[in-house]
Amino acid sequence: MTGRWRCLAVTGLWLALAATCMAAEPAASVEPESPAPPSPTRNGREIYEEFRKGLANPECEPGASSPRWRQHFSTAPKRLASEDDDLLPLFGYVVAAVRESHLPSEYALIPFIESGYRPGARSPDGTAGLWQLIAITARNHDVPIRNGYDGRLSPIDSTRAAVRYLKTLHGMFAGDWRLAVMAYNAGEYRVLGALKRNGQVARSARPEQLTGLSDITHAYVRKLHALSCLLEQADDKEEWLQALDRPVPRLEALPVPVGIDSIGEWASRTGQDAAQLQRFNPVFVDGRIRRAGSQPPRLLAVRADAMGSADTATATDSAAAGTVVEVPGSRRRHTVVQGDTASTIAQRYGLRVNELLQRNGLRAGSVLRPGQALLIDPLDILADSVPGKTGTP
């Protein structure tokens, strides 16, 4: 064997031995980093850009949208940019729900038409809420309606139901948002019947030529397109964009921990505006949060790092060491210190992790922060009893 090949053989043997040794060593375990909680705010321009990116029909050339409906909805851009209006946070919540379901963002404009984006809107015809659902449609999509709780007035319940319904319609009509919103207005069977009578199929339909549908149903498409064009073109004015360029509350569906039975109490513990929370959650009449069943009620609100921090503001320094804090009128609380996890805290107090998380309105993977106060025992507050479903659609 020549020197060159001998050298290569030795080198190859050394590499093989090295690879064997490396394989024998146990791989170092890497703890996955907990995902950072979302910021309690987002920039208003981000909401607007998310809406624009999701438009199925962004073409807004002169004459492409109805002058009548452009005039009718002309105040929509001003409302969206106003800090004195609840519209932009709600719009951001609905746009996010629509986009997460991979639907065109035209659907996020439906509450403009139906309720003017007012969660507590009621109509003489019996429809209610942000999406103006009728009772039978709401119940068909698992929106709870019972004495003391009309889920159509919850932006959480009604948006989940409306987006689910729209996703069904979107698939039924081959992804044509125009046919889907006509069906949302008139019912899917009427639109399917109109397609059949006119010899059309959904994937190549000409909705404007469908006969046998009401003018109101045809106008629904024109309204949405006029609205989308108004908003799509609003950024031509720099001052309008500047008005959007501000922190906007990021609304989430948050479970209400045991022991909190009013919007006012939630607001006082988290430093949020009670009046605004009531406007976001008109389903809780007079601000009272009623409980029924095993699932905690949910509030449309901004996530807070800790509930009950105001109750523990006067705790001694020993609480910072992870000791139990006794608060008058309540049971035990634990103040989180560096290194605490939900598992170690639950084990310390003989709880299941799920019990600890649910008691504090947390989810699996929630990040615990030093100084955060956690309920160990539930407060002695009895939930209001709520009768079963009553009434008719």
Phi, psi and omega in degrees: 000127179293165181298325181296313183289326177298318180298317181294321181296316179297318179298318180296321179296319180296318180296321180295317178296319180296318180295322179295317179296318180295321181292331182285335181285134178294140179291138178293132179283133180247118179288124178294137179286137177291136180297139179293138178295149180296149177297145179291350177226164170218159181287137181300329179291330176296319178299315181297316181293324177297319177298312183297320181297333185268001182292131177282330183228079183277002183289120183224051177292159178308129180087358182281342180234161186289121177301324181298314184280334172298319178292320182298321182257022187298338181274355184301313178300320180296317178297319182297324183273349186282134176283345181269006182240143179281002191297312189297316176299318179294318179300318178299321179295316182288317178302316180298317180296319180293314183291324178297334177268009177059043179248155177298143184285356169305327182296334179289352178270349182304318178298336172300312183289316188285317189223002187065025182061040176249111184299333183265012184294136174231145180242154179301335181280001176098354176284158185206155171089183182305320185257002179051056179280143169279159188300318184293321177295318179300312181295324179297338180248030170063031173273118182290132175228115181209172178303125179087355181207111175249099186300345176294337179272003174262117176302335179290304182296315186289323179292318177302315181292315182296318181293322177298316180296316180295325178295321176297313180295321181299318178288321181298326184250037169057033176076014178271107185297332181293313178295322181297317181286331173296320178291325177299324181280315189254343186105141186294328184289328176293319180289320176299319178296320179295320177300316182295316181295329182266006177066033180245160172237156189299320187290345178227030187288156171240085189305325182293343181260002180288126176262162178091002176249152185289159176299327180297319180293317177296323181293336182302317179295317181295323178298311182296320180291322177298318178297315182296324178291320177303315182285323181294328182265354183296334183284004172294337180260117184297325181294331178291316177298321179296325179292330177283338187282075183204159176292134180236135180305134176268103184279139178225159173274105187248130176292141182270121181298152174302138179103346176254117185236018176206152176297324179299321180292317176302314182299317183293327181282335184250355180074022180264167183280113183297321181295319178292319177300322178294322178293325178288336188230059182293351178297334177268092185298134180060019177078004181274130181261103181272151181242140177208136180079189185273341182274136179291147174296158182240145182241136173277109188202178175270135180296136176250148181296323183211142173264142175083014181297329180294328181292334186253014184296333182260012180295154181284169181297337180296336178296329181293346179270011178088020179275170178280138178252125176268120180248128180306136177082005180221183175260200186289151172228152176243131177264122186292137173239170181304130179097346177293143170231164178301324182293313182292324179292315180299318180297321181299323185255010177070033180252160166278148182302319180299324178297314181298316181295312182296321182297335183247013177065031182254163178244161175302131182093355178298140181273126176269138184244140176306134182095348180288133181264126180246136173290131175263313177251145176292150175290153180276068178235121181280135177289146176293139175280138182238123179299166179288183183298139176223172175085175181235157179302000000 
